[in-house]
Amino acid sequence: MTVRVLVDATAVPVDRGGVGRYLDALLPELGTLDVDLVLVTQQHDRESFAAAVPQARVVCAPGWASRPAVRLVWEQLGMPLLARRVRADVVHSPHYTMPLVATVPVVVTLHDATFFSDPGLHSPVKARFFRVATRVAGRLAARIVVPSEATRAEVVRLAGVDANKTAVALHGVDTTVFHAPSAEVVARVAARLGLVGRRWVAFLGTIEPRKNVPALVGSWARAVADDPDPPALVLAGGAGWDTGVDDAVAAVPDRLTVVRPGYLPLSDLPGLLGGAEVVAYPSLGEGFGLPVLEAMACGAAVLTTRRLALPEVGGDAVAYCDVDQDSIAGGLTRLLGDRAERERLAEAAESRAAEFTWARAADSHLSAYRAVAGRGPWWRRARGKR
């Protein structure tokens, strides 16, 4: 059965973090399946999505909907009208919120439940908003897609989502981009970072409180303090709102090097990750943990935590620590001093990463769409009508 699905890609950020990476990888795979895709995008994204998903029809939201707050107004007023105009069978809202008056079933992706479990990791306004959005989606959406079993358990436990309406769609990794880099690629990235001839420990992710970056900075400084040739620490990723990072970096001794390149293009990430001595990701909790999977695919020795979904991703192919500085420093010290263990982890990581594909994720999404197509909007379902 071919299902016409209207996917709302208007929340995709310009820097391609978060929901952007998810849709950029998922949609081309969905385009190869028996699904009639209609994508609604911001104007600046129209050409890139049209090129990446040539099977899809791509339409633009109005220019005035480009600002986040105004986009939410358009989602509630314009999205239902667009769904009727394109004769969608299902609307997919991929980032917590949903159009409440859509006349067809809505599938919503909930990426994690940290707005409930760790609200202090977010701004108060953001935490309150997304708690409400999660509860509304859990009650009114026809299906909830989550990226891991851990996230399913969390949204059921903390947000009251009915487990029977959830679908787990594990993320994948694009091995055409993320793979063990050549020496030439590593050298190019080292030159970009100003680390020619140097070793480094890498972190990749938005610099936000949940990523525990200040603890990583202090732990790394302790772990390499007595090293005559200490590896640098590279903190790559979009600028976030963790104000403690600047203070942590300022406290680093002058003989040690911290590099903060900001957002890096995708083409540089294999060299950054695969060229690192260790990729450290001591997160306080992840709905999935895509940077860990991407580092694994690049043949990196990864140090991460056992919080939420991270063990589902890493399995036995990564090293684990707790979230405090003593534990992170101990994990870094062990890995930096044990080349054989780093090589063992790198080999195991590549093998495990190959199990996570966006094709499988697309199949899971299509199953969710088909399960709800034809069921009608939430208010008809609430009255027992189709």
Secondary structure as the mmCIF struct_conf table of DSSP 4:
data_model
#
loop_
_struct_conf.conf_type_id
_struct_conf.id
_struct_conf.beg_label_comp_id
_struct_conf.beg_label_asym_id
_struct_conf.beg_label_seq_id
_struct_conf.end_label_comp_id
_struct_conf.end_label_asym_id
_struct_conf.end_label_seq_id
STRN STRN1 VAL A 3 ASP A 8
TURN_TY1_P TURN_TY1_P1 THR A 10 ALA A 11
TURN_TY1_P TURN_TY1_P2 VAL A 14 ASP A 15
TURN_TY1_P TURN_TY1_P3 GLY A 18 GLY A 18
HELX_RH_AL_P HELX_RH_AL_P1 VAL A 19 LEU A 30
TURN_TY1_P TURN_TY1_P4 GLY A 31 THR A 32
BEND BEND1 LEU A 33 ASP A 34
STRN STRN2 VAL A 35 THR A 41
HELX_RH_3T_P HELX_RH_3T_P1 GLN A 43 ASP A 45
HELX_RH_AL_P HELX_RH_AL_P2 ARG A 46 ALA A 52
TURN_TY1_P TURN_TY1_P5 PRO A 54 GLN A 55
BEND BEND2 ALA A 56 ALA A 56
STRN STRN3 ARG A 57 CYS A 60
HELX_RH_3T_P HELX_RH_3T_P2 GLY A 63 SER A 66
BEND BEND3 ARG A 67 ARG A 67
HELX_RH_AL_P HELX_RH_AL_P3 PRO A 68 ARG A 85
TURN_TY1_P TURN_TY1_P6 VAL A 86 ARG A 87
BEND BEND4 ASP A 89 ASP A 89
STRN STRN4 VAL A 90 SER A 93
BEND BEND5 HIS A 95 TYR A 96
TURN_TY1_P TURN_TY1_P7 LEU A 100 VAL A 101
BEND BEND6 THR A 103 VAL A 104
STRN STRN5 VAL A 106 THR A 109
HELX_RH_AL_P HELX_RH_AL_P4 THR A 114 SER A 117
HELX_RH_3T_P HELX_RH_3T_P3 PRO A 119 LEU A 121
BEND BEND7 HIS A 122 HIS A 122
HELX_RH_AL_P HELX_RH_AL_P5 PRO A 124 LEU A 140
BEND BEND8 ALA A 142 ALA A 142
STRN STRN6 ARG A 143 VAL A 146
BEND BEND9 PRO A 147 SER A 148
HELX_RH_AL_P HELX_RH_AL_P6 GLU A 149 ALA A 159
HELX_RH_3T_P HELX_RH_3T_P4 ALA A 163 LYS A 165
STRN STRN7 THR A 166 VAL A 168
TURN_TY1_P TURN_TY1_P8 THR A 175 VAL A 177
BEND BEND10 PHE A 178 HIS A 179
HELX_LH_PP_P HELX_LH_PP_P1 ALA A 180 SER A 182
HELX_RH_AL_P HELX_RH_AL_P7 ALA A 183 LEU A 193
TURN_TY1_P TURN_TY1_P9 GLY A 194 GLY A 194
TURN_TY1_P TURN_TY1_P10 VAL A 196 GLY A 197
STRN STRN8 TRP A 200 LEU A 204
BEND BEND11 GLY A 205 GLY A 205
HELX_RH_3T_P HELX_RH_3T_P5 PRO A 209 LYS A 211
HELX_RH_AL_P HELX_RH_AL_P8 VAL A 213 ALA A 223
TURN_TY1_P TURN_TY1_P11 VAL A 224 ASP A 226
BEND BEND12 PRO A 228 ASP A 229
HELX_LH_PP_P HELX_LH_PP_P2 PRO A 230 PRO A 231
STRN STRN9 ALA A 232 ALA A 236
BEND BEND13 GLY A 237 GLY A 237
BEND BEND14 TRP A 241 TRP A 241
TURN_TY1_P TURN_TY1_P12 THR A 243 THR A 243
HELX_RH_AL_P HELX_RH_AL_P9 GLY A 244 ALA A 250
TURN_TY1_P TURN_TY1_P13 ALA A 251 ALA A 251
BEND BEND15 VAL A 252 VAL A 252
TURN_TY1_P TURN_TY1_P14 ASP A 254 ARG A 255
BEND BEND16 LEU A 256 LEU A 256
STRN STRN10 VAL A 258 GLY A 262
BEND BEND17 TYR A 263 TYR A 263
HELX_RH_3T_P HELX_RH_3T_P6 LEU A 266 ASP A 268
HELX_RH_AL_P HELX_RH_AL_P10 LEU A 269 GLY A 274
TURN_TY1_P TURN_TY1_P15 GLY A 275 GLY A 275
BEND BEND18 ALA A 276 GLU A 277
STRN STRN11 VAL A 278 TYR A 281
BEND BEND19 LEU A 284 LEU A 284
BEND BEND20 GLY A 287 PHE A 288
HELX_RH_AL_P HELX_RH_AL_P11 LEU A 290 ALA A 297
TURN_TY1_P TURN_TY1_P16 CYS A 298 GLY A 299
STRN STRN12 VAL A 302 THR A 305
BEND BEND21 ARG A 307 ARG A 307
TURN_TY1_P TURN_TY1_P17 LEU A 308 ALA A 309
HELX_RH_AL_P HELX_RH_AL_P12 LEU A 310 GLY A 314
TURN_TY1_P TURN_TY1_P18 GLY A 315 ASP A 316
BEND BEND22 ALA A 317 VAL A 318
STRN STRN13 ALA A 319 CYS A 321
BEND BEND23 VAL A 323 ASP A 324
HELX_RH_AL_P HELX_RH_AL_P13 GLN A 325 LEU A 336
TURN_TY1_P TURN_TY1_P19 GLY A 337 GLY A 337
HELX_RH_AL_P HELX_RH_AL_P14 ARG A 339 ALA A 353
TURN_TY1_P TURN_TY1_P20 ALA A 354 GLU A 355
HELX_RH_AL_P HELX_RH_AL_P15 TRP A 358 VAL A 372
TURN_TY1_P TURN_TY1_P21 ALA A 373 GLY A 374
BEND BEND24 ARG A 375 ARG A 375
HELX_RH_AL_P HELX_RH_AL_P16 TRP A 378 ALA A 382
TURN_TY1_P TURN_TY1_P22 ARG A 383 GLY A 384
#
